[in-house]
């Protein structure tokens, strides 16, 4: 009987121990589950933070990209505006240079006539007075016509300095400029022999060409010494203005054009402007000496094509 009791007690203790172990294991598993749940929750939070950070970083990168692109656009616009401003300043300088150079001769002629009337009025008898008034009127009309042409042309060129190419009869341009220089030709007793045919037509800008021809004829008159004939002719694609008694030299003038040199004593601004305008209308201005003392100014469309096709050190 006592053995059975002991056996029962032993079995009870065994069951109690097993139940205690099961409870402990259950508690341990419950803790593990809770830990895993917390770890999963932490992982989700970490992943969410990473995603938010990545989105924010991407947004910041996109923002930087747009800022950089806008900055590039602004820099491009600013560079274009600076280039336009530089071009406008250069255009205005050229236009004022052309206006001042082309008006200087006629205005100085009016001043000379007025000085004669002021200093030596006794020289003006009735025939001389009539001749004097005729010269003064002609000089004034020349100034007015030249000024109107230049100002109208300048107005059309204020935005940019772009030639308007069209077929131009060269003899019309020559006749117009010879008429404007009539008083200077008469004062120095110089004759212009125009041998350019009516068929000599070039595809060019008439206003640009007028400024160039006016300057070349003016210089030919100014530096003429001795024989009183200036010959204007053409050959092929070239216009030639020959002064048979010039005091200037072809070497000196070509060097001046090449080096873009302007002498404050003998000017040279008009010649340099003419060379620049010649390049704009696809022509080349240069000089050569003929047998004897003749000096020829050449305005060549063909030479410009050859010069641009073959690289060389030239600013003409």
Residue, then its C-alpha position, 0 to 999 in steps of 0.5 A: x500500500x505504501x509502495x502504491x502511494x509512493x508511486x502515485x506521489x512520484x507520478x504526480x511530481x513527474x507530471x508537475x515537473x513536465x507541466x512546469x517545463x511546458x509553461x517555461x517553454x511557452x513563456x520563452x516562445x512567447x518572448x521570442x515571438x514578441x522579440x521577432x514582432x519588435x524586430x519586424x516592426x523596427x525593420x519596417x520603420x528602418x525601411x520606411x526611413x530609408x525610402x523617405x530619405x531616398x525620395x528626399x535625396x532624389x528630390x534634392x538632386x532633381x532640384x539641383x539639376x533644374x537650378x543648374x540648367x536654369x543657371x546655364x540658360x541664364x548664362x547663355x542668355x547673358x552671353x548672347x546679350x553681351x555679344x549683342x551689346x558689343x555688336x551694337x557698340x561696334x556698329x554705332x562706332x562704325x556708323x559715327x566714324x563713317x558719318x564724321x569721315x564723309x561729312x568732314x570734306x564738304x563741311x570743311x569746304x563750307x568753312x573755307x568759303x565762309x573764311x574767304x568771305x570774312x577775311x578777304x571780302x574785297x576779293x569778291x567783286x560781282x562775278x567773284x561773288x556770284x561764283x562764290x555763292x554758287x560754290x557755297x550753295x553747291x557745297x551746302x547741298x552736297x553736305x545735305x545730300x550726303x548727310x541725308x543718305x548717311x543718316x537714312x542708311x545709319x537708321x537702317x543699320x542701327x540694329x546690326x551691320x548686315x549688307x543688303x545684297x542685290x544687283x547694283x550697276x557700278x556706273x550709277x554708284x560712280x556717277x553719284x559719288x563723282x557728282x558729290x565730289x564735283x567741287x573738290x575736283x574743280x578746286x584741284x582742276x582734276x578730271x575723272x576718266x570713267x571707263x567702267x562699262x554699263x554692263x559691269x553689275x555686281x551683286x553687292x550692297x549699294x550703300x556699303x559700296x558707295x562709302x568705299x568708292x567715295x573714300x577711294x575717290x576722295x583719297x585719290x583727289x587728296x593725294x593727286x600731284x602733277x597730272x590731273x587725271x584719275x582713271x576708273x576702270x574695271x577688269x573681270x570682277x575688279x574695280x580699279x581706281x588709278x591715280x597717275x600722280x599719287x604721293x602715297x605708296x602701295x606698300x605703305x597703304x597695304x601695310x596700313x590695312x594689314x596692321x589696321x594702323x591709323x595715323x593721327x596725323x594723316x588719318x587713315x580711319x576712312x581707309x580702314x573703314x572702307x577695308x572693313x566694309x569691303x570685307x562685309x560685301x565679300x570684296x577685298x581692298x588692296x593697292x598696287x603700283x603701276x609703271x611710273x608713279x601711278x597708284x591703283x586701288x583695287x576692289x576685287x570680288x574675285x580676290x576676296x574669294x581666293x583670299x578666303x579659300x587660302x588661309x593667310x594673315x590678313x585682316x582686309 
